[in-house]
Amino acid sequence: MKGFPSCRKDLLVLTIYLLYTVANVYPYSHPAFIGKAVYGWGDALVDVWLLGTSAHQFLRDPFHPWDGPGLYPFPKSLTFNDAQLGLGLLGAPIGWTTGNWLLARNVLLLLGFWLSAWWTYRFALRVGASRFGAFIAGLLYGFCSLRFHHVRILKMAFGPLIPLFFLYLTRWSQTDRLLDLWKAALTWALQMVSGLYYGFFLLTLGPLYGLLMRSRPLADPAPRVRKKWETVLAAVGLASIGLGVTFGLLLPYWESRYLFGLEHDIGLNRQWAARVTNYLATESRIGREMTARWWDWERPLWVGVLAWAAFLVPPWAGRVQGTLWAMTTLSFLLSLGPQMPVFRVAYSVLPYFSAMRYPARWGMMVIFFMALLASLGITRLQARCPARFRWALMAFLGGVAGIDLWHAPLRVESAPTPPVVYARLRAHREPGAVAAFPLYSNYDIGSALYGSWTLAHQKPTLGAYSVWSIPGAEWIRRGLADFPSPHALWLAAQLNVRYFVFHAGLFSRLGQDELFRRYEQSVDQLPRAWVRHLERVEGDILLTLNLEQIRQDLWVAPPPSWRWASVPPSQVQVPVEPPARTAITDGDPRTAWTILYTGDWQVQIDLGRPVYVRAIRIRHDPKDKMFFLSGSTDGQDWTPIHTVPWWMWVGLRRFPYAREYPSDRPGQAVLLCTRNWVRYLRITSTPVAGHIAIGDIQLIGEP
């Protein structure tokens, strides 16, 4: 059958790529590791979380694909990380069938290497390379060092959509078939929801590539006559793809960036830009860490020994060669970041450049186009080589490529399994979010851990990973870290955070066993009316709050007017020294009562008659501390007066759209008080090292 030998050769190439992938990505390809191994607890766990969450959210509510359970209570929380909806849908059959999204992630990782090589091979054949030259091109792009540097980040390791996009674009430019243009547009759309970096690369280079390649083969005698309905259908289809991606993906991302001020300035781009010498260096080799300095792992951009065969093809050799060299040059200049004028122009003209902080990643496009040029260079080398030496040359070049691109074995760690406590948490049906302790920053590796564990319980979670520094995330963390202080519980009730999980093992991992014991004791001391369930599971603690009762008991509101009044010195019972009483009641924060801190430190005031204390302002030394109030009607029986810092009350009402949140000025605490009816007021504080200095105490009370 005509063409059968060609099909057999293609099948042989596909098989070789598969075997090389299985061997070169070891041990991720081993059955014992593929469903359990990760490259560290950071980005790989983020991949697992985003894959599972994206697919689940799309199935649950396809019109709101970016509302994930992590990073609660922020809207469109999945826009704080790169989009992986497309990859999530590709991995969904494995994830939903096995329940193991790590297995789905690692299968996609292997497919990323294998299919990247295969589609580059097909593309190289299309632009005129010999079969062996195309085979080398597939190796150079599919197994380049930069891809292995990103083995921890699936969206960067998964690159087959790039050659597939340019393959369809090339077919369209050569045949004028609208179907190929549609395929290119759909491939770009899939890339945009699978990884924004590569999607933006295609958006930048695709139109220019199509413009340069738009010519008809000599064998095509005349332009193809297209019916009017075909043109209309093509225009509608392409417009639908563009509008769908724009309104379904880009606008939600830009809305988040506008609301929260999330963008990368050009100075940060300069920090992560490539250098010329990066194209001569790689750190990913057998038995070695990727880099000695963590911030350099984006930058090694070794293109491979045989990629330099590209220089056997001059730009003036033809339209294809000139176009490939133009793409290589432009990608190279963009990879150098703001040090090149072309990047600064693109940053100022193209808004999506502010969403990318790693100009060095343009190196992947440099490697891709150099691999194609190298395939043409090797084709030329083959043509000039005597026939009797051709097989020897091919064997030599194949061996060089295989050795140069070899990286196995890769470093692996066992993926942390969700604690048993999450099985209990999943069984609870009461609505509410989860706060997991220790409270990691949203940029910490531990937050990636919490994000991946949301797949085990499917509840909104405060902690999860974000590549952006989200305004308000640290503010919430700061408030809840004071658990079990009333203002922390008040904040939890306002945010509808019903479930508190304390992970003993993670506290130990951070060397914070003492902090865990403090939280453990605090849980037991909570009022019974505020606790709905309390469970201990394999050392972890699951606390379920009675939010309805907490909201009732910790109700606070600002006073109707902010008319502060200093207490008369005669009403101060403690301290007893007249100068001290005067210092804290004269309304002048420059005069202060200063004493060494002792455990029984306090200020006690007789208000003269029962009043409702609405708010209190304490000017003090700027050391971090919390103040506690208690009240009494007879001076004998004291009950706590719960307080909420004013900055927390205001911040919650500006949440989540404010870019900055208010806070107390250093040395001044303004506290709103829960319902009370007291004559005597007692003020104490958390322990501090050294001295206590109180400059002023003022109240707002109602009879």
Phi, psi and omega in degrees: 000133183297132179090350181298316176303322179296319178296321179295323178294319178297319178296322177297316179298316180299321180291318178298316177301318181296313180296320179293324177297311181301320182284321188278340179260009177302140009265010179297336180274353182282136181304331181284344185244334192299331179260006185226343190267143173223158175265078182084172184263015185260258188299327180296321177290327174299319177302311182301314180298312184292322179299306183294318182292317181298314181294317180296316182293321179296321179290322183286318184210083185296343179274352176226066188288348186255008179267087181269166180284340180281165179058030175301142007255032183284139178287150178050050188296334180289346177282355177276358173230169178293147182292134175225028180297315180299315178293324178298319179290325177293324181270355185301318179304322179285314183298316182286327181288315185263341186074005183248096181284342173291321175299316178300319181296316183287329174295317177296326177299312179296318178298327179299317178292310186296309184286332175299316178294317184295312183287334172292320175302313180295322180293318180298321176299322183294326183268009170108009180281154172290167182298320179290321177299319178294324178299316178294322178299318178298320177295316185297319180274317185294329186235031180292158182299324181298325177294321178289328175299333182255025181295340177278347183239104187300319185295338177269329178282336182270102186235015183290341181288339179293303178296328179295320178299311182288333175296312178295321180295323178292317178301317179297318182293334182267333186243344181065023178276123182294334179299322178292325177293322175298315180298320178297317180295319179292323177296318177297317179299317178296322178294322180298325179266008176247339180179114187294324183303304181295326177297317178291326177298314180293323179296326181282314188270332186303308180301319180294319179298314179298321179295318181288328184270355187289090175208155182263140175301152180299332181289345180271106189290332185205158177299143180289132179280120182251134179290155183299320182294329177294319179295316180296315180298320179295316180297317180295317181296313180294321177297321179296318178297314180297315180292322180298314179293320182296308184278332181275336185236303189293315182296318174300323178294316181288331175297316178298319180293326179289314183295320187251001180065038185265098175206158181260122180283168187291338176294321177292323175300323180295323180295326184254020179279157177279166171238160182302320183290345178296335180283358178247010188228145170215147180245353186269094181224172185301129173071014182237149169292156184295326181198154177281334180242126190300330186278357180270353188289346174282342196261330179300121190233036181304125185268353181101148183300313187284349178297336181287352171296347177302329183286357171282351183247106179286152181299333183272008183289342180168173182298317181297312181297318179296321179294316180296321178292324177296317178295320179297313183295314180297317179297320179296315180295321178293328180292337179280355172070207187297348177290349177250135179302327183296325178289318181297323177294314180297321180296322182279335184263320185259112188297332184287350177294333179287347178274352183248123181256356184243083176302333182300337181291345172297345176300333177296323178289325176299314180298318181299309183288328176292327176298319178294317178295323178296325178296322177290324177294318178292325175300316178295320179296318177299317183296328182271351181276138176303145185302324184288343179256359188295316180294324178294320178297316181296319179296319180295312182294322177297319178295318178300315181297316181298317181288317183295328185262010183278135182226349184289152359275148178271154179287137179224156170228155176286132179291136178292132179275147180301134178300155181299333183300335181286336173294321176294319181297320180297330182286340179284130186257354182292136181294142179158159181266172184243134171246116181259134179248143005293149184276095178285153168295153181294353180255000182275159177298324179300330177291327174296324177298311180297322179299315181293331181282347175298337178294340182275336183234344173059034177246150176303138185229135179295316186268131171191167187278146175214136176284350179255149172275100189277122174301134179098333181295315178291328178298315178295316180300319179298319180291315183286336180297340180278007177311135009259032178303147182303323181292332176291319178289325175299316179297317178300318180293321180292326180271359182063040175269100186269330189249128175245125179242128180246115184264106182299318183296323180288325174298319178296319180300328179270359183071032183240044180298324180295322178295320178298318179296324178294316177297320181298317178293323181294323179300319181289340184265358179294146175302139183300327181294340181269353185248126177265316177216146175221117183229145174243122185233108178051043178091338177276160181239133174242114180250124176250121186270151171269084187297327181297318179289322180296318178299323180289316184283332183251037178288129176224155176205149178292155178293158180295334176213149184263072178253094182285141178230130175281147179283136175299142181304329183293341181271353179277119179267325177222125007285159184271341183291128180304316179299323180293316180298319181293321184297324185265005181231003185272000179076004181250109182292349180284339175262127188225150171264120185237127176217161172292143182289135172226159185297337181259022180298138178194161167238130180236134186231136171259111183283355176088334179198158179296134179219165173260106180281114182272323183204155178221140178240126182237119174265127190214178175293153190283006178296144181294128177197161172244144178255143180240139179245147169218152184227162180208150175264342182235000181079004182246307181262120185250138175233147181294144169250108184285144183229157175230126178303141182300320181298329180288319180296314180293316182299322181295327180280342173269350185285144001257012191271348180288141178278333177229148182246143181290157177210158175297142172292147178305129178089011178215121177247125175246116187242131172270139187254143172288173183305132180205162176213097191224155169252322181255138183234132179238135182239127173229182181211168172292155181297145173225157177280137175089235190249166172246132178231116179249121182264332184192144174228124180227151185233159165234115183231159177233137180294000000 
